[in-house]
Amino acid sequence: RIDELIGTLAALEERVAKAAYFLPNYDVRAAQAALSAARKAADARRTAVAPRKKFAFKKKIHKSSAPIPTQQPAEQSIAADGAADTPLPAIPPGRGEAGGAAGRDVVVTSDGGDYTFAGLRECRVVIRGACTALRLLKCSGCQVFAAPVEGSCFVDACDTCVFHVSTRQIRIHSTKRTDFYLRVLSRPIIEACDAARFAPLEGVDAEGAYAGAAQALAAAGMADAPDLW
């Protein structure tokens, strides 16, 4: 049962790591601290109930006089940079795109699920129909049309983009030089951003993004959203 518990904790740690893209930093740290404490308790319990190893004489190992190579400062710097660079999330098939060639048109017909677009460069993304949630991560020079997002939209580490979004809630984190055309039902949450500009979605031709945008907004109850952009 202890091994099953440790397996469950490992699965939870993986889920927390994936959720770090759209959860507040405080919640991520709290979840990681709780999981760390639980893992330490489980490891201590497994050690306590594990059978003791029988004593046995070991052969003496003669140490070599050759010095052990140490990591060079340049290698340490590269390792530190690699750790700081968060990898793109794994996206299930049909739920968005991560990376890939630049300068593409990406058109998705939504079935009402969650969608994630990460690491795109110079792409035009159109989501036809309503989706439950939308995550835009590390995109650069992209134009995105999403109307409506029936749940929340999370934007993180994007640069020089233009987003046309109608959503119930939007959180924008670490994003620079990006224009937002919004129709939002609650106040936007903006964290650590620079040179971001905002305007109402009515200021652009939302219908021009794809046929049926106005009908989708009306069906989601966002046709007459309050001006909370």
N, C-alpha and C positions, 0 to 999 in steps of 0.2 A: 504493500500500500504506500510505503514511503517513496518507492521508485515511481509509482503512478502520480503521486503528488508533485514530485520533482519534474516529471514530464509535463504536467499541467502548468506548473510555474514557467517552464521554458516556452510553452505555447503563449502564455500571457505576456511574457517579455517580448516575444516577437510581435504580438498585436500592439503593444504599447509603442514599440519602435516604429511600426507603420503609422500609428495614429499621431506620432510626433509632428507630422506634416501639417495637421490641422487643429491640434489641441493647443490651448494656451501653455506657455512654458511652465507656469506654476503647477498645472495639473499633470504635466509630463514628469516633472521632478518628484511630485508627491507619489505618483504611481510607481516610478522607478524605486523610490525609497522603500515603499511598502513591499514591493516584490523582492528587493534585496534583503530586507529583514526576514521575510518568509523563507527565502532560499537558505539563509544562514541557519534559521531554526530547523529546517528540514535536514540540512547537512549535518548539523549537530546531533539530531535525533538518529540519523542513519549511522553515524559513527558510534553512538552510545549502544545501539542494539546489534551492531556488527560483531561476529565472533572474533575473538582475539587470535592473532596469528601465532603459530607455534614458534618457539625460539629456535634458531638455527645459526650455527657459526657461518660466517661469510668469509670468502677468500679476500685477502687483503689486495687492494688494487694499488699498484704503484703509479704515482702521479708522474706525468710527463713534465720534463723541464721546459718544454716549449711554451712560450706565452700564448695565452688565449687571445685571439684577435678581437678587438673592440670595434664597435660601430663608429664609423667616421662621422664628423659633424654634418657633412653634406648629406649622408644617408639618413641621419636623424632628422634633418630638415625636410627631406622628401617624405619620410614616414609621417611626420607631423602634418604636412600639407595634405597627404592622402587621407589621414584620419579626419581632418577638418572638412574635407569635401564629401558631403553626404551623397550617397548614391541615389539614383532615381528609383522611385518605387516600382515594384512589380505590379503590372496592370493586367487584370484578367482579359482574355480575348473579347473584343466587342465592347469594352468599357473605357476606351480612350486610346491614347498613344503616348509612348515615352521615347524621346530621341528620334532618330531617323534622319532622312535627308531634309535639307532646308528648302524653303520656297515652295511648299506644297499647298494645295487646297484640300482640306480635310472636312468632309461633309458626313455627319452622323445623323441617322434617323433614330431618335430616342424611343425606347420602349418603357420609359418611366423610371429607369434605374439611376445609379450613381456613375459619374464619369470623371476621369482624371486625364489631364494632358500635361505632360512634364518634359522639359528639355527641348521644346520645339523652337526652331529658329526661322524667322521670316515666313511663317505659315499663316494661312487664313483658315479659321476653324468656324464651321457653322453647325450648330446643333438644332436639328429640326424637331419640333415638338417639345413637350415638357419633360424635364428630368428631375430626379429627386434631390440630387446634390451634385455640385461641380467643384473640382479642385484644379487650379491652374498653378503649376509649380515650375520655376526656373525657365520660363519662356522668355524669349528675346525677339523683339521686332515683329510680334505676332498681332493679328487682328482676330478677335473672337466675338461671335454673335451667339448669345444664349438667352432665349426668351420663350417660356419662363423657366426658372429654377424654383421648383415648389418648396424646397427646403433651404439649405444654406449654400453659400459660395465662399470658397477659401482661396485667396491669392497669396502666394509666397515667393519671394526672391525673383520677381519678374522685372524686366527692364525694357524700356522703349516699346511698350505695347499699347494697343487701343482695345478696350473691352466694352462691348455693348451687352449689358446684363440686366435682366429683370429677375429679382429674387426676394425671398422673404427676409434674408439676413445675409450680410457680407462682412467678411473679416479680411483685411489687407495687411500683410506683414512683409517688411524688408523689401519693398518694391520701389523702383526709381523710374523717373521720367516716363510715366505711364498715364494715359488719359482714360477716364472712366465715364461712360454714359450709363446712368443707373436709373432704375425704378425699383425702390426698396421699401418694404413694409416696416422696417425697423431701422434705428440709427446705425450707420456703418461703424465698424470697429477698425481703427487705423493705427498701426503700430510700426515704429521705426521706418517710416517711409520718407522719401525725398523727391521733390519736384513732381508730385502727383497732382493731376488736375481732374476736376469733377464737373459734370453737367447732367441735366435730366435726360433720360432716354428719349423723351419726346422731341429733343433737339435734333435727332437724326431720323432717317427713314428706316425704322425697324422693319417695316413690311418689305423693304428692299432686300433684306438679308435672305429671306426665303418666303415662299408663298404660304399663307396660313398663320403667320406670326400673330396677327391681331386676334384671330380666333383662339389660338392657344393661350394667349394672355387672358382673354375673357373667360375661358374655361377654367383657368387656374385662379380666378378672382383677382387678377392683377391689372385689369383694364383701366381701373380708376384708382391706382395706388397713390397713397399720400406722397407729397414731395419731401422725402427724407434723404435725398441724395446729398 
